[in-house]
Amino acid sequence: MLSLPATMGLTEAKAVMSPLAGAISREPAGALNIDAAGLQEFDSAALAVLLECRRLAEKSGRSLRLHNAPPRLSQLARLYGVAELLGLAPAQDVAATA
């Protein structure tokens, strides 16, 4: 399972994506699992990185599974309309627990 760093904003996005892309190519077959538990400070650039990870996974016939996503990441993904692409909870599920 790949892990995201604590900080992922516009400044860090390129530096984060480069090693992630390499790691994705070395991951065994099957779903690409990414752990977002460590993610603490982020902006919409984190969504761009995750969408690129999804694209790379799909390019090799795999799916993306995002684990331990912070609630704020789910909210941001819904705001940008990409929550379903990242496998994050639908708006009604998150709203019910907020």
NUBAMI-222607 format. One record per atom (N, C-alpha, C, CB): residue number from 1; residue in one letter; atom name; x, z, y. Coordinates in nm, 4 decimals. Each point is the difference from the previous one (the first is absolute). Glycine has a CB too. Example, Ala and Ser with C-alpha at 12.3 -4.5 7.8 and 13.67 -1.06 7.14 Angstrom:
% residues 2
[site 1, 'A', 'N', [1.3190, 0.7800, -0.5690]] [site 1, 'A', 'CA', [-0.0890, 0.0000, 0.1190]] [site 1, 'A', 'C', [0.0900, 0.0000, 0.1200]] [site 1, 'A', 'CB', [-0.1892, 0.1246, -0.1173]] [site 2, 'S', 'N', [0.1542, -0.1966, 0.2223]] [site 2, 'S', 'CA', [0.0820, 0.0060, 0.1190]] [site 2, 'S', 'C', [-0.0770, 0.0730, 0.1090]] [site 2, 'S', 'CB', [0.1184, -0.2145, -0.0628]] 
END
This chain:
% residues 98
[site 1, 'M', 'N', [0.0852, 0.0000, -0.1180]] [site 1, 'M', 'CA', [-0.0852, 0.0000, 0.1180]] [site 1, 'M', 'C', [0.0892, 0.0000, 0.1236]] [site 1, 'M', 'CB', [-0.1858, 0.1227, -0.1234]] [site 2, 'L', 'N', [0.1522, -0.2093, 0.2162]] [site 2, 'L', 'CA', [0.0733, -0.0064, 0.1262]] [site 2, 'L', 'C', [-0.0605, 0.1002, 0.0969]] [site 2, 'L', 'CB', [0.0575, -0.2440, -0.0370]] [site 3, 'S', 'N', [0.0241, 0.2981, 0.1265]] [site 3, 'S', 'CA', [-0.0473, 0.0985, 0.0970]] [site 3, 'S', 'C', [0.0229, -0.0499, 0.1418]] [site 3, 'S', 'CB', [0.0475, 0.1848, -0.1628]] [site 4, 'L', 'N', [-0.1420, -0.1519, 0.2497]] [site 4, 'L', 'CA', [0.0130, -0.0340, 0.1409]] [site 4, 'L', 'C', [0.0730, 0.1121, 0.0727]] [site 4, 'L', 'CB', [-0.2114, -0.1375, -0.0090]] [site 5, 'P', 'N', [0.2829, 0.1039, 0.1169]] [site 5, 'P', 'CA', [0.0713, 0.1025, 0.0765]] [site 5, 'P', 'C', [-0.0950, 0.0831, 0.0858]] [site 5, 'P', 'CB', [0.2011, -0.1479, 0.0027]] [site 6, 'A', 'N', [-0.1503, 0.2524, 0.0584]] [site 6, 'A', 'CA', [-0.0815, 0.0874, 0.0846]] [site 6, 'A', 'C', [-0.0455, -0.0710, 0.1271]] [site 6, 'A', 'CB', [0.1235, 0.1969, -0.0908]] [site 7, 'T', 'N', [-0.0400, -0.2837, 0.1450]] [site 7, 'T', 'CA', [-0.0314, -0.0691, 0.1249]] [site 7, 'T', 'C', [0.0008, -0.1507, -0.0232]] [site 7, 'T', 'CB', [0.1000, 0.1893, 0.1345]] [site 8, 'M', 'N', [-0.2092, -0.2536, -0.0906]] [site 8, 'M', 'CA', [-0.0069, -0.1449, -0.0139]] [site 8, 'M', 'C', [-0.0823, -0.0565, 0.1157]] [site 8, 'M', 'CB', [0.0205, 0.0160, -0.2535]] [site 9, 'G', 'N', [0.0529, -0.0547, 0.3575]] [site 9, 'G', 'CA', [-0.0610, -0.0621, 0.1156]] [site 9, 'G', 'C', [0.0616, -0.1366, 0.0226]] [site 9, 'G', 'CB', [-0.0458, 0.2248, 0.1017]] [site 10, 'L', 'N', [0.0170, -0.2817, 0.0112]] [site 10, 'L', 'CA', [0.0517, -0.1329, 0.0316]] [site 10, 'L', 'C', [0.1520, -0.0024, -0.0057]] [site 10, 'L', 'CB', [-0.2000, -0.0421, 0.1437]] [site 11, 'T', 'N', [0.2630, 0.1466, -0.0945]] [site 11, 'T', 'CA', [0.1460, 0.0078, 0.0021]] [site 11, 'T', 'C', [0.0590, 0.0006, -0.1402]] [site 11, 'T', 'CB', [-0.0143, 0.1234, 0.2150]] [site 12, 'E', 'N', [-0.0506, -0.0563, -0.3093]] [site 12, 'E', 'CA', [0.0525, 0.0159, -0.1354]] [site 12, 'E', 'C', [-0.0489, -0.1057, -0.0993]] [site 12, 'E', 'CB', [0.0126, 0.2409, 0.0483]] [site 13, 'A', 'N', [-0.1142, -0.3167, -0.0133]] [site 13, 'A', 'CA', [-0.0663, -0.0892, -0.0965]] [site 13, 'A', 'C', [0.0962, -0.0960, -0.0696]] [site 13, 'A', 'CB', [-0.2036, 0.0162, 0.1396]] [site 14, 'K', 'N', [0.2878, -0.0828, -0.0644]] [site 14, 'K', 'CA', [0.0907, -0.0978, -0.0606]] [site 14, 'K', 'C', [0.1002, 0.0700, -0.0920]] [site 14, 'K', 'CB', [-0.0257, -0.1502, 0.2016]] [site 15, 'A', 'N', [0.0778, 0.2639, -0.1575]] [site 15, 'A', 'CA', [0.0966, 0.0743, -0.0807]] [site 15, 'A', 'C', [-0.0642, 0.0553, -0.1267]] [site 15, 'A', 'CB', [0.1250, 0.0587, 0.2082]] [site 16, 'V', 'N', [-0.2521, -0.0270, -0.2031]] [site 16, 'V', 'CA', [-0.0723, 0.0505, -0.1180]] [site 16, 'V', 'C', [-0.0325, -0.1151, -0.0952]] [site 16, 'V', 'CB', [-0.0982, 0.1882, 0.1377]] [site 17, 'M', 'N', [0.0574, -0.3021, -0.0823]] [site 17, 'M', 'CA', [-0.0454, -0.1113, -0.0834]] [site 17, 'M', 'C', [0.1120, -0.0614, -0.0825]] [site 17, 'M', 'CB', [-0.1749, -0.0449, 0.1686]] [site 18, 'S', 'N', [0.2927, 0.0367, -0.1139]] [site 18, 'S', 'CA', [0.1102, -0.0639, -0.0710]] [site 18, 'S', 'C', [0.0295, 0.0667, -0.1349]] [site 18, 'S', 'CB', [0.0951, -0.0646, 0.2213]] [site 19, 'P', 'N', [-0.0721, 0.1973, -0.2251]] [site 19, 'P', 'CA', [0.0233, 0.0608, -0.1311]] [site 19, 'P', 'C', [-0.1247, 0.0014, -0.0883]] [site 19, 'P', 'CB', [0.1750, 0.1396, 0.1060]] [site 20, 'L', 'N', [-0.2933, -0.1309, -0.0460]] [site 20, 'L', 'CA', [-0.1225, -0.0050, -0.0798]] [site 20, 'L', 'C', [-0.0127, -0.1350, -0.0703]] [site 20, 'L', 'CB', [-0.1109, 0.1609, 0.1589]] [site 21, 'A', 'N', [0.1412, -0.2679, -0.0884]] [site 21, 'A', 'CA', [-0.0097, -0.1334, -0.0603]] [site 21, 'A', 'C', [0.0952, -0.0112, -0.1186]] [site 21, 'A', 'CB', [-0.0640, -0.0987, 0.2231]] [site 22, 'G', 'N', [0.1848, 0.1501, -0.2080]] [site 22, 'G', 'CA', [0.0952, -0.0016, -0.1108]] [site 22, 'G', 'C', [-0.0478, 0.0830, -0.1167]] [site 22, 'G', 'CB', [0.1823, -0.0331, 0.1625]] [site 23, 'A', 'N', [-0.2363, 0.1506, -0.1326]] [site 23, 'A', 'CA', [-0.0497, 0.0883, -0.1053]] [site 23, 'A', 'C', [-0.1193, -0.0617, -0.0720]] [site 23, 'A', 'CB', [0.0806, 0.1976, 0.1304]] [site 24, 'I', 'N', [-0.1661, -0.2662, -0.0558]] [site 24, 'I', 'CA', [-0.1171, -0.0641, -0.0604]] [site 24, 'I', 'C', [0.0449, -0.1038, -0.1027]] [site 24, 'I', 'CB', [-0.1340, 0.0375, 0.2115]] [site 25, 'S', 'N', [0.2375, -0.1116, -0.1789]] [site 25, 'S', 'CA', [0.0475, -0.1020, -0.0936]] [site 25, 'S', 'C', [0.0619, 0.0613, -0.1255]] [site 25, 'S', 'CB', [0.0397, -0.1512, 0.1940]] [site 26, 'R', 'N', [0.0052, 0.2760, -0.1858]] [site 26, 'R', 'CA', [0.0611, 0.0657, -0.1161]] [site 26, 'R', 'C', [-0.0980, 0.0862, -0.0804]] [site 26, 'R', 'CB', [0.2132, -0.0005, 0.1263]] [site 27, 'E', 'N', [-0.3310, 0.0247, -0.0720]] [site 27, 'E', 'CA', [-0.0988, 0.0832, -0.0697]] [site 27, 'E', 'C', [-0.0470, -0.0691, -0.1279]] [site 27, 'E', 'CB', [-0.0737, 0.0992, 0.2200]] [site 28, 'P', 'N', [0.0443, -0.0215, -0.3239]] [site 28, 'P', 'CA', [-0.0495, -0.0602, -0.1242]] [site 28, 'P', 'C', [-0.1369, -0.0658, 0.0204]] [site 28, 'P', 'CB', [0.1281, 0.1722, -0.1311]] [site 29, 'A', 'N', [-0.1640, -0.2575, 0.0367]] [site 29, 'A', 'CA', [-0.1286, -0.0700, 0.0065]] [site 29, 'A', 'C', [-0.1145, 0.1006, 0.0059]] [site 29, 'A', 'CB', [0.0971, -0.1947, -0.1274]] [site 30, 'G', 'N', [-0.2086, 0.1489, 0.1739]] [site 30, 'G', 'CA', [-0.1173, 0.0857, 0.0131]] [site 30, 'G', 'C', [-0.0261, 0.0277, 0.1468]] [site 30, 'G', 'CB', [0.0446, 0.1042, -0.2246]] [site 31, 'A', 'N', [-0.1345, -0.0144, 0.2514]] [site 31, 'A', 'CA', [-0.0361, 0.0316, 0.1380]] [site 31, 'A', 'C', [0.1196, 0.0562, 0.0752]] [site 31, 'A', 'CB', [-0.2362, 0.0432, -0.0714]] [site 32, 'L', 'N', [0.2433, -0.0776, 0.1981]] [site 32, 'L', 'CA', [0.1029, 0.0555, 0.0869]] [site 32, 'L', 'C', [-0.0560, 0.1281, 0.0586]] [site 32, 'L', 'CB', [0.0987, -0.2294, 0.0541]] [site 33, 'N', 'N', [-0.0379, 0.3420, -0.0854]] [site 33, 'N', 'CA', [-0.0456, 0.1309, 0.0465]] [site 33, 'N', 'C', [0.0860, 0.0474, 0.1152]] [site 33, 'N', 'CB', [-0.0833, 0.0553, -0.2293]] [site 34, 'I', 'N', [0.0159, -0.0215, 0.3393]] [site 34, 'I', 'CA', [0.0697, 0.0504, 0.1190]] [site 34, 'I', 'C', [-0.0588, 0.1354, 0.0359]] [site 34, 'I', 'CB', [0.0467, -0.2354, 0.0845]] [site 35, 'D', 'N', [0.0409, 0.3338, -0.0704]] [site 35, 'D', 'CA', [-0.0403, 0.1356, 0.0364]] [site 35, 'D', 'C', [0.0160, 0.0181, 0.1499]] [site 35, 'D', 'CB', [0.0670, 0.0876, -0.2270]] [site 36, 'A', 'N', [-0.1763, -0.0559, 0.2958]] [site 36, 'A', 'CA', [0.0014, 0.0176, 0.1444]] [site 36, 'A', 'C', [-0.0030, 0.1468, 0.0392]] [site 36, 'A', 'CB', [-0.1140, -0.2190, 0.0232]] [site 37, 'A', 'N', [0.1368, 0.3098, -0.1174]] [site 37, 'A', 'CA', [-0.0094, 0.1437, 0.0268]] [site 37, 'A', 'C', [0.0938, 0.0455, 0.1112]] [site 37, 'A', 'CB', [-0.0639, 0.0322, -0.2371]] [site 38, 'G', 'N', [0.1817, -0.0920, 0.2458]] [site 38, 'G', 'CA', [0.0968, 0.0431, 0.1004]] [site 38, 'G', 'C', [-0.0257, -0.0532, 0.1392]] [site 38, 'G', 'CB', [0.1606, 0.0128, -0.1809]] [site 39, 'L', 'N', [-0.2515, -0.1074, 0.1942]] [site 39, 'L', 'CA', [-0.0280, -0.0643, 0.1283]] [site 39, 'L', 'C', [-0.0636, 0.1000, 0.0970]] [site 39, 'L', 'CB', [-0.0288, -0.2223, -0.1167]] [site 40, 'Q', 'N', [0.0980, 0.2493, 0.2266]] [site 40, 'Q', 'CA', [-0.0494, 0.0974, 0.0974]] [site 40, 'Q', 'C', [-0.0243, -0.0603, 0.1376]] [site 40, 'Q', 'CB', [0.1217, 0.1740, -0.1256]] [site 41, 'E', 'N', [-0.0275, -0.2524, 0.1735]] [site 41, 'E', 'CA', [-0.0130, -0.0649, 0.1303]] [site 41, 'E', 'C', [-0.0014, -0.1504, -0.0225]] [site 41, 'E', 'CB', [0.1175, 0.1921, 0.1195]] [site 42, 'F', 'N', [-0.2250, -0.2573, -0.0751]] [site 42, 'F', 'CA', [-0.0131, -0.1438, -0.0229]] [site 42, 'F', 'C', [-0.0962, -0.0611, 0.0992]] [site 42, 'F', 'CB', [0.0495, 0.0329, -0.2418]] [site 43, 'D', 'N', [-0.0433, -0.1635, 0.2508]] [site 43, 'D', 'CA', [-0.0940, -0.0750, 0.0822]] [site 43, 'D', 'C', [-0.0427, -0.1238, -0.0784]] [site 43, 'D', 'CB', [0.1059, 0.0848, 0.2167]] [site 44, 'S', 'N', [-0.1629, -0.1817, -0.1491]] [site 44, 'S', 'CA', [-0.0512, -0.1178, -0.0703]] [site 44, 'S', 'C', [0.1096, -0.0794, -0.0702]] [site 44, 'S', 'CB', [-0.1822, -0.0105, 0.1673]] [site 45, 'A', 'N', [0.3074, 0.0309, -0.1296]] [site 45, 'A', 'CA', [0.1094, -0.0677, -0.0694]] [site 45, 'A', 'C', [0.0045, 0.0418, -0.1469]] [site 45, 'A', 'CB', [0.1302, -0.0112, 0.2153]] [site 46, 'A', 'N', [-0.1724, 0.1325, -0.2462]] [site 46, 'A', 'CA', [-0.0056, 0.0451, -0.1395]] [site 46, 'A', 'C', [-0.0972, -0.0874, -0.0791]] [site 46, 'A', 'CB', [0.0548, 0.2366, 0.0708]] [site 47, 'L', 'N', [-0.1648, -0.2749, -0.0084]] [site 47, 'L', 'CA', [-0.0957, -0.0884, -0.0671]] [site 47, 'L', 'C', [0.0624, -0.1362, -0.0251]] [site 47, 'L', 'CB', [-0.1906, 0.1212, 0.1087]] [site 48, 'A', 'N', [0.2665, -0.1708, -0.0117]] [site 48, 'A', 'CA', [0.0657, -0.1292, -0.0173]] [site 48, 'A', 'C', [0.0978, 0.0046, -0.1169]] [site 48, 'A', 'CB', [-0.0248, -0.0454, 0.2457]] [site 49, 'V', 'N', [0.0995, 0.1545, -0.2571]] [site 49, 'V', 'CA', [0.0944, 0.0153, -0.1106]] [site 49, 'V', 'C', [-0.0749, 0.0038, -0.1328]] [site 49, 'V', 'CB', [0.1597, 0.1241, 0.1505]] [site 50, 'L', 'N', [-0.2671, -0.0478, -0.1568]] [site 50, 'L', 'CA', [-0.0769, 0.0098, -0.1243]] [site 50, 'L', 'C', [-0.0658, -0.1325, -0.0370]] [site 50, 'L', 'CB', [-0.0404, 0.2409, 0.0495]] [site 51, 'L', 'N', [-0.0069, -0.3143, 0.0495]] [site 51, 'L', 'CA', [-0.0589, -0.1310, -0.0286]] [site 51, 'L', 'C', [0.1061, -0.0981, -0.0510]] [site 51, 'L', 'CB', [-0.1743, 0.0417, 0.1770]] [site 52, 'E', 'N', [0.2959, -0.0316, -0.1243]] [site 52, 'E', 'CA', [0.1078, -0.0849, -0.0501]] [site 52, 'E', 'C', [0.0368, 0.0398, -0.1428]] [site 52, 'E', 'CB', [0.0869, -0.0306, 0.2347]] [site 53, 'C', 'N', [-0.0883, 0.1592, -0.2636]] [site 53, 'C', 'CA', [0.0246, 0.0456, -0.1379]] [site 53, 'C', 'C', [-0.1071, -0.0563, -0.0928]] [site 53, 'C', 'CB', [0.1091, 0.2119, 0.0850]] [site 54, 'R', 'N', [-0.2325, -0.2103, -0.0395]] [site 54, 'R', 'CA', [-0.1102, -0.0551, -0.0802]] [site 54, 'R', 'C', [0.0216, -0.1491, -0.0241]] [site 54, 'R', 'CB', [-0.1578, 0.1729, 0.0943]] [site 55, 'R', 'N', [0.1984, -0.2446, 0.0106]] [site 55, 'R', 'CA', [0.0241, -0.1439, -0.0126]] [site 55, 'R', 'C', [0.1112, -0.0274, -0.1013]] [site 55, 'R', 'CB', [-0.0747, -0.0335, 0.2385]] [site 56, 'L', 'N', [0.1825, 0.1102, -0.2308]] [site 56, 'L', 'CA', [0.1106, -0.0185, -0.0941]] [site 56, 'L', 'C', [-0.0431, 0.0323, -0.1431]] [site 56, 'L', 'CB', [0.1624, 0.0557, 0.1833]] [site 57, 'A', 'N', [-0.2432, 0.0486, -0.1982]] [site 57, 'A', 'CA', [-0.0490, 0.0355, -0.1333]] [site 57, 'A', 'C', [-0.0874, -0.1120, -0.0557]] [site 57, 'A', 'CB', [0.0082, 0.2447, 0.0602]] [site 58, 'E', 'N', [-0.1020, -0.2924, 0.0204]] [site 58, 'E', 'CA', [-0.0896, -0.1061, -0.0463]] [site 58, 'E', 'C', [0.0751, -0.1296, -0.0295]] [site 58, 'E', 'CB', [-0.1834, 0.1038, 0.1332]] [site 59, 'K', 'N', [0.2888, -0.1290, -0.0587]] [site 59, 'K', 'CA', [0.0814, -0.1198, -0.0227]] [site 59, 'K', 'C', [0.0571, -0.0008, -0.1418]] [site 59, 'K', 'CB', [0.0571, -0.0071, 0.2450]] [site 60, 'S', 'N', [-0.0319, 0.1261, -0.2989]] [site 60, 'S', 'CA', [0.0523, 0.0097, -0.1363]] [site 60, 'S', 'C', [-0.1100, 0.0362, -0.1006]] [site 60, 'S', 'CB', [0.2222, 0.0679, 0.0948]] [site 61, 'G', 'N', [-0.3496, -0.0873, -0.0546]] [site 61, 'G', 'CA', [-0.1116, 0.0223, -0.0908]] [site 61, 'G', 'C', [-0.0334, 0.1464, -0.0241]] [site 61, 'G', 'CB', [0.0625, -0.2109, -0.1053]] [site 62, 'R', 'N', [-0.0286, 0.2953, 0.2003]] [site 62, 'R', 'CA', [-0.0238, 0.1444, -0.0158]] [site 62, 'R', 'C', [-0.0971, 0.0494, 0.1059]] [site 62, 'R', 'CB', [0.2296, 0.0296, -0.0973]] [site 63, 'S', 'N', [-0.2799, 0.0894, 0.0764]] [site 63, 'S', 'CA', [-0.0864, 0.0628, 0.0992]] [site 63, 'S', 'C', [0.0765, 0.1141, 0.0665]] [site 63, 'S', 'CB', [-0.2086, -0.0624, -0.1315]] [site 64, 'L', 'N', [0.1556, 0.1092, 0.2425]] [site 64, 'L', 'CA', [0.0594, 0.1123, 0.0728]] [site 64, 'L', 'C', [-0.0891, 0.1215, -0.0168]] [site 64, 'L', 'CB', [0.1084, -0.1554, 0.1676]] [site 65, 'R', 'N', [-0.0486, 0.2676, -0.1992]] [site 65, 'R', 'CA', [-0.0726, 0.1274, -0.0059]] [site 65, 'R', 'C', [0.0693, 0.0973, 0.0941]] [site 65, 'R', 'CB', [-0.0747, -0.0400, -0.2408]] [site 66, 'L', 'N', [0.0005, 0.0831, 0.3411]] [site 66, 'L', 'CA', [0.0521, 0.0936, 0.0986]] [site 66, 'L', 'C', [-0.0481, 0.1392, -0.0373]] [site 66, 'L', 'CB', [0.0034, -0.1775, 0.1819]] [site 67, 'H', 'N', [0.0903, 0.2704, -0.1964]] [site 67, 'H', 'CA', [-0.0319, 0.1366, -0.0412]] [site 67, 'H', 'C', [0.0263, 0.0982, 0.1144]] [site 67, 'H', 'CB', [0.0561, -0.0589, -0.2388]] [site 68, 'N', 'N', [-0.1363, 0.1638, 0.2459]] [site 68, 'N', 'CA', [0.0198, 0.1106, 0.0943]] [site 68, 'N', 'C', [0.0038, -0.0443, 0.1455]] [site 68, 'N', 'CB', [0.1235, 0.1164, -0.1781]] [site 69, 'A', 'N', [-0.2078, -0.2108, 0.2127]] [site 69, 'A', 'CA', [-0.0039, -0.0477, 0.1389]] [site 69, 'A', 'C', [-0.0572, 0.1090, 0.0899]] [site 69, 'A', 'CB', [-0.0274, -0.2393, -0.0780]] [site 70, 'P', 'N', [0.0934, 0.2679, 0.1894]] [site 70, 'P', 'CA', [-0.0544, 0.0973, 0.0949]] [site 70, 'P', 'C', [-0.1344, -0.0491, 0.0543]] [site 70, 'P', 'CB', [0.2341, 0.0738, 0.0619]] [site 71, 'P', 'N', [-0.3262, 0.0163, -0.0343]] [site 71, 'P', 'CA', [-0.1316, -0.0407, 0.0524]] [site 71, 'P', 'C', [0.0110, -0.0877, 0.1247]] [site 71, 'P', 'CB', [-0.0943, 0.2108, -0.0925]] [site 72, 'R', 'N', [0.1887, -0.1812, 0.1780]] [site 72, 'R', 'CA', [0.0150, -0.0793, 0.1220]] [site 72, 'R', 'C', [0.0399, -0.1445, -0.0302]] [site 72, 'R', 'CB', [0.0638, 0.2087, 0.1216]] [site 73, 'L', 'N', [0.0108, -0.2305, -0.2289]] [site 73, 'L', 'CA', [0.0347, -0.1371, -0.0400]] [site 73, 'L', 'C', [-0.1259, -0.0739, -0.0442]] [site 73, 'L', 'CB', [0.2317, 0.0742, -0.0701]] [site 74, 'S', 'N', [-0.3173, -0.0075, -0.0037]] [site 74, 'S', 'CA', [-0.1271, -0.0608, -0.0422]] [site 74, 'S', 'C', [-0.0854, -0.0350, 0.1216]] [site 74, 'S', 'CB', [0.0078, 0.1304, -0.2156]] [site 75, 'Q', 'N', [-0.0124, -0.0404, 0.3126]] [site 75, 'Q', 'CA', [-0.0777, -0.0248, 0.1212]] [site 75, 'Q', 'C', [0.0547, -0.1199, 0.0768]] [site 75, 'Q', 'CB', [-0.0550, 0.2440, 0.0127]] [site 76, 'L', 'N', [0.1863, -0.2510, -0.0008]] [site 76, 'L', 'CA', [0.0626, -0.1112, 0.0703]] [site 76, 'L', 'C', [-0.0257, -0.1317, -0.0737]] [site 76, 'L', 'CB', [0.1767, 0.1560, 0.0887]] [site 77, 'A', 'N', [-0.1686, -0.1526, -0.2204]] [site 77, 'A', 'CA', [-0.0255, -0.1203, -0.0800]] [site 77, 'A', 'C', [-0.1447, -0.0468, 0.0164]] [site 77, 'A', 'CB', [0.1751, 0.0737, -0.1652]] [site 78, 'R', 'N', [-0.2690, 0.0196, 0.1713]] [site 78, 'R', 'CA', [-0.1396, -0.0377, 0.0223]] [site 78, 'R', 'C', [-0.0186, -0.0596, 0.1387]] [site 78, 'R', 'CB', [-0.0734, 0.1809, -0.1567]] [site 79, 'L', 'N', [0.1383, -0.1210, 0.2547]] [site 79, 'L', 'CA', [-0.0088, -0.0497, 0.1375]] [site 79, 'L', 'C', [0.0465, -0.1453, 0.0087]] [site 79, 'L', 'CB', [0.0372, 0.2334, 0.0857]] [site 80, 'Y', 'N', [0.0679, -0.2661, -0.1583]] [site 80, 'Y', 'CA', [0.0543, -0.1363, 0.0003]] [site 80, 'Y', 'C', [-0.0658, -0.0901, -0.1046]] [site 80, 'Y', 'CB', [0.2154, 0.0944, 0.0807]] [site 81, 'G', 'N', [-0.3065, -0.0404, -0.1603]] [site 81, 'G', 'CA', [-0.0728, -0.0805, -0.0976]] [site 81, 'G', 'C', [0.0798, -0.0369, -0.1239]] [site 81, 'G', 'CB', [-0.1273, -0.0868, 0.1885]] [site 82, 'V', 'N', [0.2290, 0.1667, -0.2236]] [site 82, 'V', 'CA', [0.0834, -0.0320, -0.1156]] [site 82, 'V', 'C', [-0.0043, 0.1075, -0.1080]] [site 82, 'V', 'CB', [0.1465, -0.1283, 0.1523]] [site 83, 'A', 'N', [-0.2351, 0.2247, -0.1404]] [site 83, 'A', 'CA', [-0.0056, 0.1106, -0.0963]] [site 83, 'A', 'C', [-0.0207, -0.0493, -0.1428]] [site 83, 'A', 'CB', [-0.0911, 0.1457, 0.1802]] [site 84, 'E', 'N', [-0.0006, -0.2387, -0.1981]] [site 84, 'E', 'CA', [-0.0267, -0.0504, -0.1354]] [site 84, 'E', 'C', [0.1193, -0.0769, -0.0555]] [site 84, 'E', 'CB', [-0.2434, -0.0129, 0.0556]] [site 85, 'L', 'N', [0.3142, -0.0590, 0.0302]] [site 85, 'L', 'CA', [0.1182, -0.0739, -0.0456]] [site 85, 'L', 'C', [0.1072, 0.0953, -0.0528]] [site 85, 'L', 'CB', [-0.0500, -0.1808, 0.1673]] [site 86, 'L', 'N', [0.0540, 0.3019, -0.1114]] [site 86, 'L', 'CA', [0.1005, 0.0978, -0.0416]] [site 86, 'L', 'C', [-0.0541, 0.0988, -0.1029]] [site 86, 'L', 'CB', [0.1057, -0.0232, 0.2236]] [site 87, 'G', 'N', [-0.2297, 0.0031, -0.2645]] [site 87, 'G', 'CA', [-0.0578, 0.0883, -0.1014]] [site 87, 'G', 'C', [-0.0314, 0.1386, 0.0514]] [site 87, 'G', 'CB', [0.1238, -0.1274, -0.1673]] [site 88, 'L', 'N', [-0.1480, 0.1395, 0.2967]] [site 88, 'L', 'CA', [-0.0320, 0.1302, 0.0590]] [site 88, 'L', 'C', [-0.1504, 0.0227, -0.0026]] [site 88, 'L', 'CB', [0.2038, -0.0133, 0.1473]] [site 89, 'A', 'N', [-0.2435, 0.1376, -0.1374]] [site 89, 'A', 'CA', [-0.1405, 0.0387, -0.0123]] [site 89, 'A', 'C', [-0.0870, -0.0729, 0.1007]] [site 89, 'A', 'CB', [0.0718, 0.2230, -0.0827]] [site 90, 'P', 'N', [-0.1897, -0.2680, 0.0394]] [site 90, 'P', 'CA', [-0.0955, -0.0606, 0.0933]] [site 90, 'P', 'C', [-0.0401, 0.0990, 0.1080]] [site 90, 'P', 'CB', [-0.0845, -0.1486, -0.1826]] [site 91, 'A', 'N', [0.0411, 0.0988, 0.2954]] [site 91, 'A', 'CA', [-0.0337, 0.0838, 0.1163]] [site 91, 'A', 'C', [-0.0991, 0.1101, -0.0332]] [site 91, 'A', 'CB', [0.0428, -0.1956, 0.1440]] [site 92, 'Q', 'N', [-0.1462, 0.1661, -0.2220]] [site 92, 'Q', 'CA', [-0.1006, 0.1012, -0.0286]] [site 92, 'Q', 'C', [0.0569, 0.1158, -0.0816]] [site 92, 'Q', 'CB', [-0.1738, -0.1783, 0.0080]] [site 93, 'D', 'N', [0.2689, 0.1532, -0.0966]] [site 93, 'D', 'CA', [0.0593, 0.1082, -0.0791]] [site 93, 'D', 'C', [0.0847, 0.0916, 0.0857]] [site 93, 'D', 'CB', [-0.0006, -0.1483, -0.1986]] [site 94, 'V', 'N', [0.0792, 0.0918, 0.2888]] [site 94, 'V', 'CA', [0.0867, 0.0805, 0.0849]] [site 94, 'V', 'C', [-0.0835, 0.0744, 0.1025]] [site 94, 'V', 'CB', [0.1892, -0.1621, -0.0328]] [site 95, 'A', 'N', [-0.2912, 0.0971, 0.0881]] [site 95, 'A', 'CA', [-0.0843, 0.0628, 0.1009]] [site 95, 'A', 'C', [-0.0732, 0.1207, -0.0587]] [site 95, 'A', 'CB', [-0.0276, -0.2223, 0.1153]] [site 96, 'A', 'N', [-0.0087, 0.2152, -0.2394]] [site 96, 'A', 'CA', [-0.0725, 0.1100, -0.0638]] [site 96, 'A', 'C', [0.0883, 0.1226, -0.0169]] [site 96, 'A', 'CB', [-0.1424, -0.1664, -0.1186]] [site 97, 'T', 'N', [0.2744, 0.1479, 0.1103]] [site 97, 'T', 'CA', [0.0896, 0.1135, -0.0191]] [site 97, 'T', 'C', [0.0620, 0.0477, 0.1301]] [site 97, 'T', 'CB', [0.0466, -0.0838, -0.2274]] [site 98, 'A', 'N', [-0.0711, 0.0110, 0.3372]] [site 98, 'A', 'CA', [0.0618, 0.0363, 0.1294]] [site 98, 'A', 'C', [-0.0721, 0.1139, 0.0670]] [site 98, 'A', 'CB', [0.0744, -0.2333, 0.0266]] 
END
